[in-house]
Amino acid sequence: MRLVHLDLKGAAPRVSYLEEVFPLLSQLGANGILIEYEDMFPFKGELEILKSPYAYSEEDIERIQQLAELHKLEVVPLVQTFGHVEFILKHEKYQHLREVERFPNSFNPHVPDTLALLKSILSQVIEKHRRSTWIHIGADEVFHLGEGMDSKNWMSRNKGDTGTIYLKHIKEVLGFIATQYWGLRALMWDDMLRKISVGALRGESMGTVAVVAPEPGVSAAPICMATLAGVVPSARQEPVPGSVRTRVSGEHEEPQASSCRWHRYDHYSVLCELLPVGIPSLAICLQTLVNGGFTEETKRKVLDTLGFQSMQLEESTCEGKGAFPGAEIYHMVEQVNGHLKESILKALEEESAIKGWFSPYHRKRQFGNPRNMESFGSKVLKLHEDWESFVRDLRAHLERVYFPDTVEEWMEENVNLYLDQLRGLVRDYR
């Protein structure tokens, strides 16, 4: 499979936008969608506390799968089962499940309630994805593993290490999946396994699991090449006790690759990038995978599909109007990144009449000579009017793709930080 990873822990798009994007992803060569719902899943019952106020409905989850099926994209749900569980452990109700009491990053695998909670979460997600033949259990970046008192005591009693703790927990998670959902195959990230000795891995039988690994030496790239450390090629075969076979994925093996679109690095971080802004990069990655390299033919396919005239990879720029879903947002974000801050700071810091006769001291005391103020007033008012008009259009486009919380956060972090300075100056001038 060539999977596109939709990281929904931030800037989760409306289903109406996915309806436009899925055909494009299929056209570009994807045949699967890896969906990391986090708090966007419509958890029920005891787990309802986990969901965002803007979480998808059950009908939305079904619609997403229908759209994927229509465009020949297999949906692979991703449930984090060890690290990256801030959206769970931030709640007081689950704080006792933290590996380290102060930090909400990772589960304490020694508390029985941890596995019980994971079983409930996995069950709710899997039950809403009965078409899926794969489940991704995350399991990457288990920060602070081994630092909690329970882990220290366990390692002391059992003469083990963090690798042993990690494998024990993963086996329990995989054991639950294998027992309850026969035939469902598991994926996981490989970074934690790289820290474990080959001897320790050989001593464990982990059932049926494919390990998705980033390309060696490219830890932060948007494209993650996949290798398989599959213990068993198929869920319908018997496990091979005590052996782990590591191999590079071959012609008929799955998954082949995962192309990642991070929306946040973790639950508490700022937004990384918006999906429409990342589509050109995603298109390049997918077509490079399909064709085995970024050739001129590949480049032409990307340009034609996205409606651009040219692109400069070194400068990360594309020329042309663009004809893909969210192209307006792509160009407007370019304007924000390239001109908003520069134009406002230039007006505030380089205009001599403002620095000399309308400084923060003058503004605070409402003390100024109209003669001097008129020398810069029309220019500042025009700049303010132009940007406010632009931002209204940008907000309208964002609201068609995103929920209100994403729009407000993105505007606060990228627009208001500078535009508010101009707004304040205009308010005082008036």
CORFENWO-V150685 format. One record per backbone hydrogen bond with DSSP energy under -1.0 kcal/mol. NH is the residue of the N-H (numbers start at 0). CO is the residue of the C=O. If there is no record, write none. Layout:
nh->NH co->CO
nh->NH co->CO
//
This chain:
nh->2 co->256
nh->3 co->31
nh->4 co->258
nh->5 co->33
nh->6 co->260
nh->7 co->35
nh->13 co->400
nh->16 co->13
nh->17 co->13
nh->18 co->14
nh->20 co->16
nh->21 co->17
nh->24 co->20
nh->25 co->21
nh->26 co->22
nh->27 co->23
nh->28 co->25
nh->29 co->24
nh->30 co->1
nh->31 co->1
nh->32 co->73
nh->33 co->3
nh->34 co->75
nh->35 co->5
nh->36 co->34
nh->39 co->36
nh->40 co->37
nh->42 co->40
nh->46 co->43
nh->47 co->44
nh->49 co->46
nh->50 co->47
nh->51 co->38
nh->54 co->51
nh->55 co->39
nh->60 co->56
nh->61 co->57
nh->62 co->58
nh->63 co->59
nh->64 co->60
nh->65 co->61
nh->66 co->62
nh->67 co->63
nh->68 co->64
nh->69 co->65
nh->70 co->66
nh->71 co->68
nh->72 co->67
nh->73 co->30
nh->75 co->32
nh->77 co->34
nh->78 co->135
nh->80 co->136
nh->84 co->104
nh->87 co->84
nh->88 co->84
nh->89 co->85
nh->90 co->87
nh->93 co->90
nh->94 co->91
nh->96 co->93
nh->97 co->94
nh->98 co->105
nh->102 co->99
nh->106 co->81
nh->107 co->96
nh->113 co->110
nh->115 co->111
nh->116 co->112
nh->117 co->113
nh->118 co->114
nh->119 co->115
nh->120 co->116
nh->121 co->117
nh->122 co->118
nh->123 co->119
nh->124 co->120
nh->125 co->121
nh->126 co->122
nh->128 co->125
nh->131 co->128
nh->134 co->184
nh->135 co->76
nh->136 co->186
nh->142 co->140
nh->144 co->141
nh->146 co->143
nh->151 co->147
nh->152 co->148
nh->153 co->149
nh->154 co->150
nh->155 co->151
nh->156 co->152
nh->157 co->153
nh->159 co->154
nh->164 co->160
nh->165 co->161
nh->166 co->162
nh->167 co->163
nh->168 co->164
nh->169 co->165
nh->170 co->166
nh->171 co->167
nh->172 co->168
nh->173 co->169
nh->174 co->170
nh->175 co->171
nh->176 co->172
nh->177 co->173
nh->178 co->174
nh->179 co->175
nh->180 co->176
nh->183 co->180
nh->184 co->132
nh->186 co->134
nh->187 co->209
nh->188 co->137
nh->189 co->211
nh->193 co->189
nh->195 co->192
nh->200 co->196
nh->201 co->197
nh->202 co->198
nh->203 co->200
nh->209 co->185
nh->211 co->187
nh->217 co->214
nh->223 co->257
nh->225 co->255
nh->227 co->246
nh->236 co->233
nh->242 co->239
nh->246 co->227
nh->252 co->249
nh->255 co->0
nh->256 co->0
nh->257 co->223
nh->258 co->2
nh->259 co->221
nh->260 co->4
nh->268 co->265
nh->271 co->262
nh->277 co->273
nh->281 co->277
nh->282 co->278
nh->283 co->279
nh->284 co->280
nh->285 co->281
nh->286 co->282
nh->287 co->283
nh->288 co->284
nh->289 co->285
nh->290 co->286
nh->291 co->287
nh->292 co->287
nh->294 co->292
nh->298 co->294
nh->299 co->295
nh->300 co->296
nh->301 co->297
nh->302 co->298
nh->303 co->299
nh->304 co->300
nh->305 co->301
nh->306 co->302
nh->307 co->302
nh->308 co->318
nh->309 co->318
nh->311 co->316
nh->316 co->311
nh->318 co->309
nh->321 co->306
nh->322 co->305
nh->326 co->323
nh->329 co->325
nh->330 co->326
nh->331 co->327
nh->332 co->328
nh->333 co->329
nh->334 co->330
nh->335 co->331
nh->336 co->332
nh->337 co->333
nh->338 co->334
nh->339 co->334
nh->342 co->338
nh->343 co->339
nh->344 co->340
nh->345 co->341
nh->346 co->342
nh->347 co->343
nh->348 co->344
nh->349 co->345
nh->354 co->350
nh->355 co->351
nh->356 co->352
nh->357 co->353
nh->362 co->358
nh->363 co->359
nh->364 co->360
nh->366 co->361
nh->372 co->368
nh->373 co->369
nh->375 co->372
nh->376 co->372
nh->379 co->375
nh->380 co->376
nh->381 co->377
nh->382 co->378
nh->383 co->379
nh->384 co->380
nh->385 co->381
nh->386 co->382
nh->387 co->383
nh->388 co->384
nh->389 co->385
nh->390 co->386
nh->391 co->387
nh->392 co->388
nh->393 co->389
nh->394 co->390
nh->395 co->391
nh->396 co->392
nh->397 co->393
nh->398 co->394
nh->400 co->397
nh->401 co->397
nh->406 co->402
nh->407 co->403
nh->408 co->404
nh->409 co->405
nh->410 co->406
nh->411 co->407
nh->412 co->408
nh->413 co->409
nh->414 co->410
nh->415 co->410
nh->417 co->414
nh->418 co->414
nh->419 co->415
nh->421 co->417
nh->422 co->418
nh->423 co->419
nh->424 co->420
nh->425 co->421
nh->426 co->422
nh->427 co->423
nh->428 co->424
nh->429 co->425
//
